[in-house]
Every structure is written in structure tokens, then in C-alpha cells.
Amino acid sequence: MNKFNKTKKIFIILLVFFILVILAVIIYGYILRLKERKLYSFSKTLEDKYQTLSLYSSNNVISNTNSNSSHIIGKIVIDKINLNYSILSSCSEELLKISPCRLCGPDPNQIGNLCIAAHNYDNGKFFSNINKLSIGDVIYIYDLNNNYLKYSVYDKFEVDINNTSVLNQDTKNKKELTLITCNNKKKNRFILKAKEMD
């Protein structure tokens, strides 16, 4: 009888332990989802802010708790994949959670290679779907005056995460665009190149 009671106690302790572990995992996942929703919601409010900016506005600064700051320099729109986000002027891990960021290059629609990085969450947010674009698809880049240029996709490929050749600014006085995101399956960078349409 004593052996039975001891086995029963161990079983109950293990059962309680597993229930607590499962509850902890569920609560942790819920907290992560809430944080992600909050950042995504904030990135959507940037669209409203973009509409009110002008080139001379000083109210377009975005700050976060890690003392990173950036400002909105334009907007990227890709109708085919229902993408519409403000572009932030600089890039950091925290800013990438908010919206696509200029990694390097000129301001929108200026001569050079505007390189824009954004996360691939594999859920449709940010640059999750740019791999679905085809050669010839159109990307719209707006400046702060709400003027836009159309860019046509001319190449898409993957590079090793240490390959920075796609950031090259020698465009022979042309306006080009490079979109950069992660390929979460291969741990490479997915690159999409586009040039101004005539």
C-alpha cells in the first residue's frame, strides 16, 4: 500500500509540473504575441503620420526605449502583395520591428541604390511576401511630398548573410532599389532588385 501511495504522489507531482510548464509556455507565447501586435499596430500608425509630413516637418521623428531614433523618409507600396509601409531613415534591430528601414543609399527617388531592409516574419507582415514578386512587377516609392516613382523588378536572388555586394552605390546615375530580407529556412538574405521605370 505504501508503495502505491508513493507512486501516486510522484504521478501527481509530475502531472502538476507538466501542467505548470504548459501554462508557462502558453503565457509566454501570449505575451510575445501581444508585444508583436503592439509593434505592428505602431507601424500601421506611421502610415497616418506619413500623410501629414512635409519635407520641412520636424515632427517625423520616431523614438523608442533603446534611444534609437529615426524619421520617416517615404513610403513603399507593392500592390501585388498588399504591402504599404512607411520607410524609416535608419536601421537598427529595434527599428526593424516597427517598419522597413533604409539600410543605406539615398533618400527615396534620388540617384543611387536605395537599400531597404525589413523582417520576414513568414506571416505576411513587412517583407514576408517579397519572394512572391516576379520580374517586371511594380514597386512604388513615395517621398515626403507624396510624389512617387515606379520601379520595375529586374532580379531576385539569395546571398550569404555576409555578402554586402548588393549595397553597392555605383548605379551609373540611375535610380535603383534593393529590398533585403531573411530567408528563414536557409539563413540567407533574399534580395530583390528594381530600377526606375521609364
C-alpha positions, 0 to 999 in steps of 0.5 A: 500500500505504501508503495502505491501511495508513493507512486501516486504522489510522484504521478501527481507531482509530475502531472502538476509540473507538466501542467505548470510548464504548459501554462508557462509556455502558453503565457509566454507565447501570449505575451510575445504575441501581444508585444508583436501586435503592439509593434505592428499596430505602431507601424500601421500608425506611421502610415497616418503620420506619413500623410501629414509630413512635409519635407520641412516637418520636424515632427517625423521623428520616431523614438523608442526605449533603446534611444534609437531614433529615426524619421520617416523618409517615404513610403513603399507600396507593392500592390501585388502583395498588399504591402504599404509601409512607411520607410524609416531613415535608419536601421537598427534591430529595434527599428526593424520591428516597427517598419522597413528601414533604409539600410543605406543609399539615398533618400527615396527617388534620388540617384543611387541604390536605395537599400531597404531592409525589413523582417520576414516574419513568414506571416505576411507582415513587412517583407514576408511576401517579397519572394512572391514578386516576379520580374517586371512587377511594380514597386512604388516609392513615395517621398515626403511630398507624396510624389512617387516613382515606379520601379520595375523588378529586374532580379531576385536572388539569395546571398550569404548573410555576409555578402554586402555586394548588393549595397553597392552605390555605383548605379551609373546615375540611375535610380535603383532599389534593393529590398533585403530580407531573411530567408528563414529556412536557409539563413540567407538574405533574399534580395530583390532588385528594381530600377526606375521605370521609364 
